[in-house]
Amino acid sequence: MKLGIICTMINGFGRRGFYNTQEIGLGRELVRQGHAVTIYKCVKKEGAGEAERVELGDRLSILYIPVSSFGAHGCLDTAVLDPDMDAALCFADNQIFLPHIHRFCVRHGIKLVPYIGRTHSSSGGVHGFVMNALFHMGTLRWFRRGPVISKIEEVRQELLQLGVKDVTVAPVGLDFSVMKSNFREYDRAQLRRELGLMPEDTVICTVGRMGPEKNPLDLVDIYREVRRQKPCKLLLVGEGIQSDELKARIAACEWAADIILIDRIPNDQIWKIYAAADYFVNLCQTEIFGMAILEAMYYEVSVAALVAPGPSVTLQDMPGHKLCRDYEDVKNWLLAEHPSREALHESAARTVQRYNWKPCADAFLSIAAGEKQ
């Protein structure tokens, strides 16, 4: 079949050049199963930029499309979509401009399948209220018209309560083609030296956007408490709207010399961060899935994550990792004896088995093979 993957979000989701983007991972699995795939990825419009197509391999390409937007909601001009597609999966969530994509697909007999990780705005106040109202008036009505796929069971239950009758759960997965499968063969001591660490260091890390939802400032505070009782170093990778504040918080820390902040790192080098670390901490309480958490488990780094929709699923039955109720739980995990290599290796194997893109691809293809809408 000729398939499309549509991503209208213009926030950090699927940011160009990012390490483990969901739409590309799914696209590669669909190609592996014998289909031709075009990914339509909206990006923030700057000037008079034109759409750019990048070939990712045989029968797989991604079209980066500059769009106007309202917050993280990209307004895609459907003229760029191929009317001859058999079906398209849309990373939907609560995107408010999706109904006109739905209408385009209806006109051209294209089966459109929403893939949903969130049913409400993550913003508070008036903005969040307006976004949720627009979602209920438009996008939700489209979800009710046919089969949809949710990323986790919690979202499935929310959709059912909202009147969506046909919901299949299919988790996100890692794109193993960009993972360093032979990372264990590398000299870990040398990898640490490359990052300014010592071979004997206990290393706590995090990777992601440095914004309020990720609570990087709180991580520095937790590190200070842990450091008072246990020699360790903190490795932070990422940038965002709190980067300047984060640098100030680090500078004010009495152990600033033991904190390393890396704004950016080439995608093909990110594996070294995980391979060098002992712990990975995620303090986001609204984490829908957490690709960095999956990456950390794959690379056998002990994860401490606050209770959130994603970690509550991905850390289930994963030895060597901890789902934490609060910051005190996180601190205690970091102060406890480090999990065994055997436990972390077992969890890594389960991550590969459970969190690949085949279940999502299979669910999409099963819906696409039915009658066109």
TIDRENLUM-447014 format. One record per atom (N, C-alpha, C): x, y, z; residue in one letter. Coordinates in steps of 0.05 Angstrom, whole numbers, padded with zeros to 5 digits, always signed. Layout:
<pts>
XYZA ...
</pts>
This chain:
<pts>
+00017-00024+00000M +00000+00000+00000M +00017+00025+00000M +00006+00047-00009K +00019+00073-00008K +00008+00086+00017K +00025+00092+00037L +00016+00101+00063L +00028+00128+00070L +00015+00143+00087G +00025+00168+00097G +00025+00168+00127G +00044+00183+00138I +00044+00188+00167I +00044+00219+00170I +00024+00230+00184I +00021+00258+00186I +00026+00267+00215I +00043+00288+00218C +00049+00299+00244C +00047+00329+00243C +00026+00340+00253T +00021+00369+00252T +00033+00384+00275T +00041+00371+00296M +00051+00384+00320M +00078+00398+00313M +00081+00423+00323I +00106+00437+00318I +00121+00444+00343I +00115+00429+00365N +00131+00432+00389N +00155+00414+00387N +00166+00405+00408G +00190+00388+00407G +00185+00361+00395G +00160+00353+00392F +00154+00326+00382F +00164+00323+00353F +00181+00302+00349G +00191+00297+00322G +00209+00318+00311G +00222+00333+00328R +00239+00355+00319R +00260+00345+00300R +00265+00359+00279R +00283+00350+00258R +00311+00345+00270R +00322+00322+00263G +00349+00315+00273G +00349+00303+00300G +00326+00301+00313F +00325+00289+00340F +00331+00260+00338F +00337+00248+00361Y +00349+00221+00361Y +00330+00199+00354Y +00307+00196+00368N +00290+00173+00364N +00261+00183+00359N +00257+00194+00335T +00231+00205+00329T +00211+00183+00323T +00187+00187+00334Q +00167+00166+00332Q +00157+00161+00304Q +00153+00183+00289E +00142+00179+00262E +00161+00165+00243E +00187+00170+00247I +00207+00156+00230I +00209+00127+00238I +00209+00121+00264G +00210+00094+00273G +00186+00078+00263G +00162+00089+00264L +00139+00075+00253L +00141+00072+00223L +00151+00093+00209G +00154+00092+00180G +00172+00069+00172G +00194+00066+00186R +00213+00044+00179R +00200+00017+00183R +00184+00014+00203E +00170-00012+00208E +00150-00018+00185E +00136+00002+00177L +00116-00001+00155L +00130-00009+00129L +00153+00004+00124V +00169-00003+00100V +00179-00032+00102V +00188-00039+00126R +00198-00066+00130R +00176-00087+00124R +00151-00079+00128Q +00129-00097+00122Q +00119-00095+00093Q +00134-00080+00076G +00129-00081+00048G +00114-00057+00036G +00111-00036+00051H +00095-00013+00041H +00113+00011+00035H +00102+00030+00019A +00115+00055+00013A +00104+00076+00031A +00121+00092+00044V +00112+00111+00064V +00124+00139+00059V +00107+00159+00061T +00115+00187+00062T +00107+00199+00089T +00125+00211+00103I +00119+00224+00128I +00116+00254+00122I +00094+00265+00131Y +00088+00294+00128Y +00092+00307+00156Y +00114+00321+00159K +00121+00332+00185K +00120+00363+00184K +00102+00374+00199C +00099+00404+00201C +00122+00415+00218C +00133+00437+00209V +00153+00452+00224V +00144+00482+00225V +00154+00496+00244K +00147+00524+00248K +00156+00540+00224K +00137+00556+00213K +00143+00572+00190K +00160+00596+00197K +00183+00599+00184E +00201+00622+00188E +00207+00633+00161E +00197+00657+00155G +00201+00669+00129G +00185+00654+00108G +00197+00653+00084A +00183+00641+00061A +00194+00614+00055A +00199+00598+00076G +00210+00572+00072G +00192+00553+00057G +00204+00536+00040E +00188+00517+00025E +00192+00489+00036E +00173+00471+00029A +00174+00444+00038A +00200+00430+00027A +00212+00413+00044E +00236+00400+00036E +00233+00370+00040E +00238+00355+00019R +00235+00325+00021R +00263+00313+00026R +00264+00295+00045V +00289+00281+00052V +00284+00251+00049V +00300+00238+00033E +00298+00209+00029E +00311+00195+00052E +00296+00178+00066L +00307+00164+00089L +00314+00135+00082L +00309+00127+00058G +00314+00099+00049G +00296+00091+00027G +00298+00067+00018D +00281+00057-00003D +00252+00057+00006D +00235+00071-00008R +00206+00073-00004R +00199+00088+00022R +00218+00103+00033L +00211+00120+00057L +00223+00147+00053L +00206+00168+00056S +00216+00195+00055S +00200+00212+00075S +00212+00235+00082I +00198+00253+00100I +00198+00281+00087I +00174+00293+00088L +00170+00320+00077L +00167+00340+00100L +00187+00357+00103Y +00186+00378+00124Y +00171+00402+00113Y +00148+00409+00126I +00130+00429+00114I +00127+00453+00133I +00137+00476+00126P +00134+00500+00142P +00104+00508+00143P +00093+00513+00167V +00065+00518+00169V +00060+00541+00189V +00037+00555+00185S +00028+00573+00206S +00017+00556+00229S +00016+00568+00253S +00008+00552+00275S -00005+00569+00297S -00018+00555+00315F -00030+00567+00339F -00019+00551+00362F +00002+00562+00376G +00016+00546+00396G +00030+00523+00383G +00025+00499+00393A +00038+00475+00382A +00021+00463+00360A -00001+00476+00352H -00020+00465+00333H -00014+00475+00305H -00003+00458+00288G +00004+00466+00261G -00019+00464+00242G -00022+00484+00224C -00043+00484+00204C -00032+00475+00178C -00036+00450+00172L -00025+00437+00148L -00043+00443+00123L -00031+00453+00102D -00045+00456+00077D -00047+00429+00063D -00071+00419+00061T -00074+00392+00050T -00066+00389+00021T -00059+00411+00008A -00050+00409-00020A -00024+00394-00022A -00009+00392+00000V +00017+00377-00001V +00013+00347+00002V -00011+00339+00010L -00016+00310+00015L -00021+00296-00012L -00012+00271-00014D -00016+00255-00038D -00045+00245-00038D -00062+00253-00057P -00089+00243-00057P -00092+00214-00064P -00070+00202-00073D -00071+00173-00081D -00063+00155-00058D -00059+00165-00034M -00052+00148-00012M -00075+00128-00007M -00068+00104+00002D -00088+00085+00010D -00098+00091+00039D -00079+00099+00056A -00086+00104+00084A -00064+00122+00096A -00072+00136+00118A -00053+00153+00132A -00057+00150+00162A -00036+00149+00177L -00037+00150+00206L -00029+00178+00214L -00045+00190+00232C -00039+00217+00241C -00033+00218+00271C -00009+00228+00278F -00003+00232+00306F -00021+00255+00315F -00043+00248+00327A -00066+00267+00330A -00066+00282+00356A -00066+00268+00379D -00070+00280+00405D -00095+00299+00403D -00092+00323+00413N -00115+00342+00413N -00111+00364+00392N -00097+00359+00371Q -00091+00379+00350Q -00118+00390+00338Q -00120+00416+00338I -00146+00429+00332I -00150+00432+00302I -00129+00430+00286F -00132+00434+00257F -00136+00407+00242F -00140+00386+00256L -00142+00360+00242L -00168+00355+00227L -00191+00367+00235P -00215+00361+00219P -00213+00367+00189P -00198+00388+00182H -00196+00393+00153H -00179+00372+00139H -00160+00360+00153I -00145+00337+00142I -00164+00313+00138I -00182+00310+00158H -00202+00288+00156H -00219+00292+00132H -00228+00317+00127R -00245+00322+00104R -00231+00316+00078R -00205+00323+00077F -00189+00317+00053F -00189+00287+00048F -00184+00272+00069C -00183+00243+00066C -00209+00231+00057C -00231+00241+00068V -00258+00232+00060V -00262+00237+00030V -00255+00261+00021R -00258+00267-00008R -00243+00249-00026R -00220+00240-00017H -00202+00224-00034H -00203+00194-00027H -00221+00186-00010G -00223+00157-00003G -00199+00146+00012G -00186+00163+00028I -00163+00154+00043I -00171+00147+00072I -00163+00124+00081K -00169+00116+00108K -00151+00131+00127K -00162+00148+00145L -00146+00164+00163L -00149+00152+00191L -00126+00145+00204V -00127+00133+00230V -00112+00151+00250V -00126+00161+00271P -00113+00177+00291P -00096+00160+00310P -00073+00169+00318Y -00056+00156+00338Y -00054+00176+00361Y -00064+00169+00385I -00069+00189+00405I -00054+00183+00431I -00040+00203+00440G -00025+00201+00466G -00036+00219+00487G -00053+00239+00479R -00063+00258+00499R -00090+00268+00489R -00109+00271+00508T -00135+00280+00500T -00142+00308+00510T -00122+00321+00523H -00127+00348+00534H -00102+00364+00532H -00105+00391+00534S -00082+00408+00532S -00065+00406+00557S -00038+00408+00552S -00020+00407+00575S -00016+00435+00587S -00027+00455+00573S -00025+00483+00583S -00047+00489+00603S -00042+00506+00621G -00061+00514+00641G -00075+00540+00634G -00092+00550+00651G -00104+00576+00648G -00123+00578+00624G -00125+00603+00614V -00143+00608+00592V -00135+00593+00567V -00109+00592+00561H -00100+00578+00536H -00109+00549+00537H -00105+00535+00559G -00112+00507+00561G -00143+00504+00558G -00158+00522+00570F -00187+00521+00569F -00196+00523+00540F -00185+00542+00525V -00193+00547+00498V -00185+00523+00480V -00161+00512+00485M -00153+00489+00469M -00171+00465+00474M -00178+00460+00499N -00196+00437+00505N -00223+00441+00493N -00233+00466+00493A -00260+00472+00481A -00259+00467+00451A -00238+00476+00438L -00236+00472+00409L -00234+00443+00402L -00220+00428+00419F -00217+00399+00415F -00244+00385+00416F -00260+00392+00436H -00286+00380+00439H -00305+00387+00416H -00302+00412+00406M -00320+00420+00384M -00312+00409+00357M -00287+00401+00354G -00278+00393+00327G -00265+00365+00327G -00241+00363+00336T -00225+00339+00334T -00239+00314+00347T -00250+00318+00370L -00263+00296+00384L -00285+00283+00367L -00300+00300+00353R -00322+00289+00337R -00311+00271+00315R -00288+00278+00304W -00275+00262+00284W -00267+00235+00296W -00255+00235+00320F -00247+00211+00333F -00270+00191+00336F -00294+00202+00341R -00318+00185+00346R -00328+00171+00321R -00317+00179+00298R -00328+00168+00273R -00316+00142+00263R -00295+00133+00276G -00282+00109+00266G -00262+00099+00286G -00247+00077+00278P -00227+00066+00296P -00204+00085+00301P -00194+00085+00325V -00170+00101+00332V -00151+00083+00347V -00126+00092+00350I -00105+00078+00365I -00096+00096+00387I -00094+00086+00411S -00083+00102+00433S -00056+00090+00441S -00039+00107+00453K -00012+00098+00460K -00012+00081+00486K -00030+00087+00504I -00031+00073+00530I -00060+00068+00538I -00064+00049+00556E -00091+00042+00565E -00105+00065+00579E -00091+00082+00593E -00103+00105+00607E -00117+00123+00586E -00104+00128+00564V -00116+00145+00543V -00140+00131+00530V -00138+00105+00527R -00161+00089+00516R -00185+00093+00534R -00182+00091+00560Q -00204+00094+00578Q -00216+00123+00576Q -00199+00143+00574E -00208+00170+00571E -00225+00173+00546E -00215+00162+00524L -00229+00164+00498L -00256+00150+00500L -00257+00127+00512L -00283+00113+00515L -00303+00129+00531L -00293+00143+00552Q -00311+00160+00567Q -00320+00184+00551Q -00305+00192+00531L -00312+00215+00514L -00330+00206+00491L -00337+00181+00490G -00355+00172+00469G -00342+00160+00444G -00315+00156+00445V -00302+00142+00423V -00305+00112+00427V -00317+00098+00408K -00325+00070+00413K -00305+00049+00405K -00287+00055+00387D -00268+00034+00377D -00240+00044+00381D -00227+00034+00403V -00200+00044+00410V -00182+00020+00414V -00160+00018+00399T -00139-00002+00402T -00115+00010+00416T -00103-00005+00434V -00079+00005+00447V -00054-00006+00433V -00036+00011+00426A -00011+00002+00414A +00011+00021+00423A +00031+00012+00438P +00051+00030+00449P +00070+00040+00428P +00084+00062+00434V +00106+00071+00417V +00129+00052+00419V +00149+00055+00402G +00172+00038+00403G +00197+00053+00397G +00219+00040+00401L +00245+00051+00394L +00251+00044+00364L +00265+00062+00352D +00275+00056+00325D +00303+00045+00328D +00305+00018+00327F +00330+00005+00334F +00352+00009+00312F +00344+00019+00289S +00364+00024+00268S +00382+00047+00276S +00374+00065+00295V +00391+00087+00304V +00403+00082+00331V +00398+00058+00342M +00410+00051+00368M +00438+00039+00364M +00454+00041+00384K +00481+00029+00383K +00480+00001+00396K +00475-00018+00379S +00470-00045+00389S +00494-00058+00402S +00518-00049+00394N +00543-00061+00405N +00556-00043+00426N +00540-00027+00440F +00551-00008+00460F +00567-00021+00482F +00560-00046+00488R +00574-00060+00510R +00603-00066+00502R +00610-00066+00477E +00637-00072+00468E +00656-00049+00471E +00646-00025+00477Y +00663-00001+00479Y +00674+00001+00507Y +00697+00014+00509D +00710+00019+00534D +00695+00041+00550D +00681+00033+00570R +00664+00052+00585R +00681+00074+00599R +00704+00066+00608A +00722+00086+00621A +00730+00107+00601A +00736+00100+00577Q +00744+00119+00557Q +00720+00137+00549Q +00696+00125+00547L +00673+00141+00540L +00669+00163+00562L +00673+00155+00587R +00670+00175+00608R +00691+00197+00607R +00715+00190+00600R +00736+00210+00598R +00729+00230+00576R +00717+00221+00554E +00709+00238+00532E +00689+00259+00541E +00673+00252+00562L +00652+00270+00572L +00661+00286+00596L +00687+00284+00603G +00697+00299+00626G +00692+00285+00652G +00687+00259+00651L +00681+00244+00675L +00705+00225+00681L +00706+00215+00705M +00726+00195+00713M +00714+00167+00712M +00730+00147+00707P +00720+00120+00705P +00705+00110+00730P +00714+00120+00753E +00703+00111+00779E +00678+00126+00787E +00671+00147+00773D +00648+00164+00781D +00621+00149+00781D +00604+00157+00799T +00576+00150+00798T +00562+00172+00783T +00549+00166+00761V +00538+00187+00743V +00508+00186+00741V +00495+00209+00748I +00467+00212+00745I +00462+00230+00720I +00444+00222+00703C +00440+00238+00678C +00410+00242+00673C +00405+00261+00655T +00379+00264+00643T +00384+00275+00615T +00365+00269+00597V +00367+00278+00569V +00340+00288+00560V +00338+00312+00550G +00312+00323+00541G +00311+00353+00541G +00287+00363+00536R +00283+00392+00536R +00286+00403+00564R +00299+00426+00566M +00303+00439+00592M +00281+00460+00596M +00257+00449+00601G +00234+00467+00604G +00219+00460+00630G +00199+00476+00638P +00186+00472+00664P +00173+00444+00667P +00163+00433+00645E +00150+00407+00648E +00169+00385+00655E +00195+00389+00649K +00216+00369+00656K +00229+00373+00683K +00224+00396+00695N +00234+00403+00722N +00264+00400+00725N +00281+00410+00707P +00310+00407+00709P +00321+00422+00733P +00309+00444+00742L +00318+00459+00765L +00315+00442+00790L +00293+00428+00792D +00289+00410+00815D +00309+00387+00815D +00317+00378+00791L +00337+00357+00790L +00363+00366+00802L +00371+00391+00797V +00395+00401+00809V +00393+00401+00840V +00369+00409+00850D +00365+00409+00879D +00366+00381+00890D +00354+00361+00876I +00356+00334+00885I +00385+00324+00886I +00399+00331+00865Y +00428+00324+00863Y +00443+00335+00887Y +00438+00359+00895R +00452+00371+00918R +00447+00354+00943R +00423+00345+00947E +00417+00329+00971E +00431+00302+00969E +00431+00290+00946V +00444+00264+00942V +00474+00268+00946V +00485+00289+00935R +00514+00294+00935R +00525+00297+00964R +00508+00307+00981R +00516+00311+01009R +00522+00284+01023R +00509+00263+01012Q +00512+00236+01025Q +00528+00216+01008Q +00532+00223+00982K +00544+00203+00964K +00559+00217+00942K +00584+00211+00939P +00599+00223+00917P +00587+00215+00890P +00581+00234+00873C +00569+00229+00847C +00571+00254+00830C +00565+00250+00804K +00565+00273+00786K +00539+00273+00770K +00532+00297+00761L +00507+00301+00747L +00513+00309+00718L +00501+00295+00699L +00505+00300+00670L +00478+00307+00658L +00475+00332+00649L +00450+00342+00637L +00454+00347+00608L +00436+00337+00591V +00439+00341+00562V +00412+00352+00551V +00414+00375+00540G +00390+00387+00528G +00389+00417+00532G +00371+00430+00519E +00367+00459+00521E +00337+00465+00519E +00330+00489+00528G +00302+00497+00527G +00298+00524+00540G +00273+00531+00546I +00268+00558+00556I +00279+00562+00584I +00286+00541+00598Q +00298+00545+00625Q +00328+00542+00625Q +00340+00542+00602S +00369+00537+00601S +00385+00558+00617S +00378+00583+00614D +00393+00604+00628D +00389+00602+00658D +00365+00597+00666E +00359+00593+00695E +00373+00569+00706E +00374+00548+00689L +00388+00523+00698L +00418+00529+00702L +00430+00543+00684K +00458+00550+00687K +00464+00566+00712K +00445+00584+00718A +00448+00599+00743A +00445+00582+00767A +00427+00563+00766R +00423+00544+00789R +00447+00527+00793R +00459+00518+00771I +00484+00502+00773I +00507+00518+00784I +00510+00543+00775A +00531+00560+00784A +00530+00565+00814A +00505+00566+00825A +00501+00571+00853A +00504+00546+00870A +00507+00523+00858C +00510+00498+00873C +00539+00495+00883C +00542+00486+00907E +00569+00483+00918E +00584+00461+00904E +00571+00444+00889W +00584+00423+00874W +00582+00428+00844W +00582+00453+00837A +00580+00461+00808A +00601+00447+00791A +00624+00443+00802A +00646+00430+00787A +00640+00401+00780A +00621+00389+00794D +00613+00362+00789D +00588+00359+00771D +00579+00382+00760I +00556+00382+00743I +00564+00389+00715I +00557+00373+00696I +00564+00377+00668I +00538+00382+00652I +00537+00405+00639L +00513+00411+00622L +00522+00413+00593L +00510+00396+00576I +00515+00396+00548I +00490+00405+00533I +00491+00428+00520D +00467+00438+00506D +00458+00420+00483D +00477+00412+00467R +00471+00396+00444R +00493+00375+00440R +00485+00353+00428I +00504+00332+00421I +00494+00319+00395I +00512+00312+00377P +00504+00300+00352P +00488+00274+00357P +00468+00270+00341N +00450+00247+00345N +00465+00221+00346N +00485+00218+00329D +00499+00193+00328D +00519+00189+00352D +00519+00209+00370Q +00537+00207+00394Q +00521+00205+00420Q +00494+00208+00418I +00478+00209+00442I +00480+00183+00458I +00485+00161+00445W +00487+00135+00459W +00509+00136+00480W +00529+00152+00476K +00552+00153+00494K +00543+00164+00522K +00523+00182+00521I +00513+00193+00547I +00501+00170+00564I +00484+00154+00551Y +00472+00132+00566Y +00494+00111+00574Y +00511+00105+00556A +00531+00084+00561A +00550+00093+00584A +00553+00119+00588A +00570+00129+00609A +00556+00132+00636A +00530+00131+00637A +00514+00138+00661A +00507+00113+00677A +00502+00118+00703D +00492+00097+00721D +00462+00100+00725D +00453+00125+00727Y +00425+00130+00732Y +00414+00150+00712Y +00388+00147+00705F +00374+00166+00689F +00349+00175+00705F +00345+00202+00707V +00323+00212+00723V +00304+00227+00705V +00278+00221+00709N +00256+00236+00694N +00237+00247+00715N +00235+00273+00716L +00217+00286+00735L +00192+00298+00723L +00186+00290+00698C +00162+00301+00685C +00138+00285+00694C +00118+00299+00705Q +00094+00287+00716Q +00072+00284+00696Q +00077+00294+00671T +00057+00291+00650T +00068+00275+00627T +00089+00259+00631E +00103+00245+00610E +00083+00225+00597E +00079+00228+00571I +00060+00210+00557I +00073+00183+00552I +00097+00183+00544F +00111+00157+00541F +00140+00159+00551F +00155+00177+00540G +00183+00180+00549G +00202+00164+00532G +00208+00174+00508M +00227+00160+00491M +00255+00157+00504M +00263+00179+00518A +00289+00178+00532A +00290+00156+00553A +00267+00152+00566I +00266+00130+00586I +00270+00103+00573I +00257+00099+00550L +00261+00074+00535L +00291+00071+00527L +00302+00092+00517E +00330+00092+00509E +00348+00084+00533E +00343+00097+00556A +00359+00091+00580A +00357+00062+00587A +00333+00050+00586M +00330+00022+00593M +00344+00004+00573M +00343+00012+00547Y +00357-00004+00527Y +00387-00004+00532Y +00398+00019+00541Y +00427+00020+00546Y +00434+00013+00575Y +00415+00000+00589E +00420-00011+00616E +00428+00009+00637E +00414+00032+00636V +00418+00053+00656V +00394+00052+00675V +00399+00052+00700S +00377+00051+00720S +00360+00076+00720S +00334+00073+00714V +00316+00096+00712V +00301+00100+00738V +00300+00126+00746A +00282+00134+00768A +00263+00155+00755A +00237+00149+00754A +00218+00167+00741A +00194+00171+00759A +00185+00196+00759L +00160+00202+00774L +00136+00188+00761L +00116+00182+00777V +00092+00171+00767V +00079+00189+00746V +00074+00179+00723A +00063+00193+00700A +00051+00172+00681A +00034+00180+00663P +00021+00160+00645P +00041+00141+00632P +00062+00152+00620G +00081+00135+00606G +00098+00117+00624G +00113+00129+00643P +00130+00112+00661P +00114+00091+00677P +00089+00098+00683S +00073+00079+00698S +00068+00053+00682S +00070+00055+00656V +00068+00032+00638V +00095+00020+00632V +00114+00036+00623T +00139+00026+00613T +00157+00015+00635T +00154+00023+00660L +00171+00013+00682L +00159-00011+00696L +00135-00019+00688Q +00122-00042+00700Q +00139-00067+00695Q +00144-00083+00716D +00159-00108+00714D +00186-00105+00701D +00198-00082+00707M +00225-00076+00696M +00245-00075+00720M +00259-00097+00725P +00278-00097+00747P +00301-00078+00743P +00310-00066+00764G +00332-00047+00762G +00323-00018+00759G +00297-00013+00757H +00286+00013+00753H +00265+00020+00774H +00259+00045+00778K +00241+00053+00800K +00220+00074+00790K +00195+00067+00794L +00173+00087+00790L +00169+00101+00817L +00173+00127+00818C +00175+00141+00843C +00150+00158+00848C +00141+00157+00873R +00117+00173+00881R +00124+00203+00883R +00148+00209+00892D +00155+00237+00896D +00186+00240+00895D +00195+00264+00900Y +00224+00270+00899Y +00239+00254+00920Y +00227+00249+00943E +00240+00234+00964E +00246+00206+00954E +00227+00194+00939D +00231+00168+00928D +00254+00168+00908D +00256+00189+00892V +00278+00191+00873V +00305+00192+00887V +00306+00209+00908K +00331+00212+00923K +00339+00186+00935K +00320+00172+00947N +00327+00146+00960N +00337+00126+00940N +00325+00126+00916W +00335+00107+00896W +00364+00113+00888W +00370+00138+00886L +00397+00146+00878L +00417+00141+00900L +00408+00140+00925L +00426+00135+00947L +00429+00105+00953L +00411+00089+00944A +00412+00061+00949A +00433+00047+00932A +00438+00022+00938E +00458+00007+00922E +00448+00005+00893E +00467+00009+00875H +00460+00008+00847H +00451-00020+00839H +00430-00021+00822P +00419-00047+00813P +00441-00064+00799P +00437-00090+00800S +00456-00108+00787S +00456-00106+00757S +00478-00112+00745R +00480-00112+00716R +00460-00132+00704R +00456-00155+00718E +00438-00175+00708E +00409-00165+00707E +00401-00150+00727A +00374-00139+00728A +00370-00119+00705A +00389-00102+00701L +00387-00082+00680L +00388-00095+00652L +00403-00116+00649H +00404-00130+00624H +00378-00144+00618H +00365-00154+00638E +00338-00167+00635E +00318-00146+00626E +00318-00123+00638S +00300-00102+00630S +00305-00092+00602S +00330-00091+00594A +00337-00082+00567A +00325-00102+00546A +00327-00128+00553A +00316-00148+00534A +00285-00145+00532A +00272-00139+00555R +00243-00135+00555R +00235-00110+00539R +00252-00090+00541T +00247-00065+00526T +00247-00070+00496T +00266-00085+00487V +00268-00092+00459V +00243-00108+00450V +00235-00126+00467Q +00212-00144+00461Q +00186-00128+00460Q +00182-00110+00480R +00156-00097+00484R +00153-00071+00468R +00175-00056+00466Y +00172-00029+00456Y +00187-00026+00429Y +00176-00040+00409N +00184-00036+00381N +00159-00027+00366N +00162-00020+00341W +00139-00008+00326W +00120-00028+00313W +00126-00054+00315K +00108-00073+00302K +00079-00073+00312K +00074-00071+00338P +00046-00071+00347P +00030-00047+00335P +00042-00024+00334C +00029+00000+00324C +00025-00003+00293C +00045-00012+00280A +00043-00016+00250A +00021-00037+00244A +00021-00059+00260D +00000-00079+00255D -00028-00069+00260D -00031-00053+00281A -00058-00041+00287A -00067-00023+00264A -00048-00006+00255F -00055+00013+00233F -00061-00002+00208F -00045-00022+00201L -00050-00037+00176L -00076-00053+00177L -00083-00063+00201S -00108-00077+00204S -00132-00059+00198S -00131-00034+00209I -00152-00015+00204I -00152-00006+00174I -00128-00001+00164A -00126+00008+00136A -00136-00013+00116A -00134-00038+00123A -00143-00059+00104A -00173-00062+00103A -00188-00049+00121G -00217-00050+00121G -00228-00032+00100G -00254-00027+00101E -00267-00010+00081E -00257+00018+00084E -00252+00032+00062K -00244+00060+00063K -00268+00077+00072K -00260+00099+00086Q -00281+00116+00097Q -00293+00134+00075Q 
</pts>
